[in-house]
């Protein structure tokens, strides 16, 4: 019997990215919906993720937290979905690069920008991303070179970093540049992305709003 795949989430969270990734794999999974401040902080879930945050997955006895790590794990766990270059492939390098660019410079820059924190010029060298504008310029260049981030194939890097671009433009921190908008329109129209969005949009109507 295959190991059960359990997905811990809330429809108003980064769990939307993992939902999309799960739909891309084509594998069956069971979702457990958690609430902010209650079930996310309960002992049962803290045993899964001591941070008390979603998303997380449990695949058999393996627990994975952190959205980028979950996307990378799922791509490797289900290679038939072809969501990552195979081990040893030369494209594995840029694949990792863009996954971790999203988890590092983009996440930090977006968070600071959303919070209204502007890095003083004399402190830019201390920041992993330097300037917010530099991060957006790099994103624009990355998605302008080809249809996807890594070669000619859609990968988990597109799910993760692409979601960061899409959400960033939707909620304001990332400027709606034409190249970024076209890239997001293209990948967010994938059948798996549309299925995931439909599921989470319906669940969001049933859930109390996430805390501001």
C-alpha positions in Angstrom: 0.0 0.0 0.0 1.4 3.4 -1.0 2.2 5.9 1.8 -0.6 8.2 2.5 -0.1 11.8 1.5 -1.6 14.3 4.0 -1.7 18.0 3.3 -2.1 20.5 6.2 -3.4 23.9 5.0 -5.7 26.9 5.2 -7.1 28.3 1.9 -5.9 31.8 2.8 -2.2 30.9 3.2 0.8 29.7 1.2 -0.9 26.4 1.2 -2.4 27.5 -2.1 1.0 27.0 -3.6 1.3 23.5 -2.3 -2.2 22.7 -3.4 -1.2 23.6 -6.9 1.9 21.5 -6.7 -0.1 18.5 -5.4 -2.5 18.9 -8.3 0.4 19.0 -10.7 1.7 15.6 -9.4 -1.6 13.9 -10.0 -1.3 12.0 -6.8 -4.2 11.4 -4.4 -3.9 13.3 -1.1 -6.0 14.0 1.9 -6.3 17.7 3.1 -6.6 18.7 6.7 -7.8 22.2 7.1 -6.5 24.1 10.2 -7.5 27.4 11.7 -5.2 30.3 12.7 -4.7 30.6 16.4 -6.5 27.4 17.3 -5.8 24.1 15.5 -2.6 25.4 14.1 -1.3 25.9 17.6 -2.7 22.7 19.1 -0.3 20.0 20.3 -1.3 17.6 17.5 -0.3 20.0 14.8 2.8 21.4 16.7 4.1 17.8 16.6 4.0 18.2 12.8 5.3 21.7 12.5 6.5 23.3 15.8 6.2 26.7 14.1 2.4 26.3 14.2 2.1 27.4 10.6 0.8 26.0 7.3 1.5 24.5 4.8 3.0 21.1 5.7 2.7 17.6 4.3 3.1 14.2 5.7 4.0 11.4 3.3 4.0 8.2 5.1 6.5 8.8 8.0 8.1 11.8 6.3 7.1 15.3 7.4 8.0 18.3 5.3 7.4 22.0 6.1 8.4 25.2 4.3 6.7 25.7 1.0 9.8 25.6 -1.3 11.0 22.4 0.5 7.5 20.8 0.0 7.5 21.6 -3.7 11.0 20.2 -4.1 10.2 17.1 -2.2 7.0 16.4 -4.1 8.8 16.9 -7.5 11.4 14.3 -6.4 8.9 11.9 -4.8 6.8 11.7 -7.9 9.3 11.8 -10.8 6.7 10.6 -13.3 5.1 14.1 -13.2 8.3 15.6 -14.6 8.3 18.6 -12.3 12.1 18.7 -11.8 15.1 17.9 -13.9 16.4 14.4 -13.1 19.4 14.1 -10.7 22.6 14.8 -12.5 20.9 16.8 -15.3 22.7 20.1 -16.0 19.4 21.9 -15.5 19.3 20.9 -11.9 21.5 23.9 -11.1 19.1 26.6 -12.4 16.2 24.6 -11.0 17.6 24.9 -7.5 18.6 28.5 -8.1 15.1 29.7 -8.8 13.5 27.7 -6.1 15.8 29.2 -3.5 15.7 32.6 -5.1 12.0 32.6 -4.3 12.5 31.3 -0.8 15.4 33.7 -0.1 15.7 37.1 -1.8 12.1 37.3 -3.0 10.5 36.2 0.2 12.6 38.6 2.3 12.3 41.5 -0.1 8.5 41.1 -0.5 8.0 40.8 3.2 10.0 43.9 4.0 8.3 45.9 1.2 4.8 44.9 2.3 5.7 45.9 5.9 6.8 49.3 4.6 10.5 48.7 5.5 12.9 50.3 3.1 16.5 49.3 3.4 18.7 52.4 3.9 21.3 52.5 1.1 24.2 52.1 3.6 22.6 48.9 4.8 22.0 47.2 1.5 25.1 45.1 1.7 23.8 43.5 4.9 20.6 42.3 3.2 20.6 39.1 1.2 18.6 40.8 -1.5 20.2 44.2 -1.5 17.4 46.4 -3.0 13.8 45.4 -3.7 14.0 46.9 -7.2 16.9 44.6 -8.0 14.9 41.6 -7.0 12.1 42.6 -9.4 14.5 43.3 -12.2 16.0 39.8 -11.8 12.5 38.2 -11.9 11.7 40.1 -15.1 14.9 38.9 -16.7 14.4 35.3 -15.6 10.9 35.0 -17.1 11.7 36.9 -20.3 14.2 34.4 -21.6 11.9 31.4 -22.3 8.5 30.0 -21.6 9.5 28.6 -18.2 12.2 29.3 -15.7 14.2 26.1 -16.4 14.7 25.1 -20.0 11.6 24.2 -22.0 9.8 22.4 -19.2 7.4 23.5 -16.5 8.9 22.6 -13.1 8.3 23.1 -9.4 10.3 26.3 -9.7 7.6 27.7 -11.8 5.0 26.7 -9.2 6.9 28.3 -6.3 8.6 31.3 -7.8 5.7 31.9 -10.2 3.2 32.0 -7.3 5.4 34.5 -5.6 5.3 36.7 -8.7 1.5 36.3 -9.1 0.7 36.9 -5.5 3.1 39.8 -5.3 1.5 41.5 -8.3 -2.0 40.8 -6.9 -1.4 42.2 -3.4 0.8 45.1 -4.5 4.5 44.8 -3.6 5.6 43.7 -7.1 5.1 46.1 -10.0 2.9 44.8 -12.8 5.4 44.7 -15.6 4.2 43.3 -18.9 6.7 40.4 -19.0 5.8 39.3 -15.4 2.0 39.6 -16.2 2.3 37.5 -19.3 4.4 34.8 -17.5 1.8 34.6 -14.7 -1.1 34.5 -17.1 0.5 31.6 -18.9 1.4 29.4 -15.9 -1.7 30.2 -13.9 -3.9 28.9 -16.7 -2.6 25.4 -16.4 -5.3 22.9 -15.6 -3.7 21.9 -12.2 -3.5 25.6 -11.2 -7.1 26.2 -12.1 -8.2 23.1 -10.2 -6.3 24.1 -7.1 -7.6 27.7 -7.3 -11.2 26.4 -7.6 -10.8 24.2 -4.5 -9.2 26.9 -2.3 -11.6 29.6 -3.5 -14.5 27.4 -2.5 -12.9 26.6 0.9 -12.1 30.2 1.5 -15.8 31.0 1.4 -16.4 28.6 4.2 -13.6 29.7 6.5 -13.3 32.6 8.9 -10.9 35.2 7.5 -7.2 35.0 8.2 -5.9 37.4 10.8 -4.6 40.7 9.3 
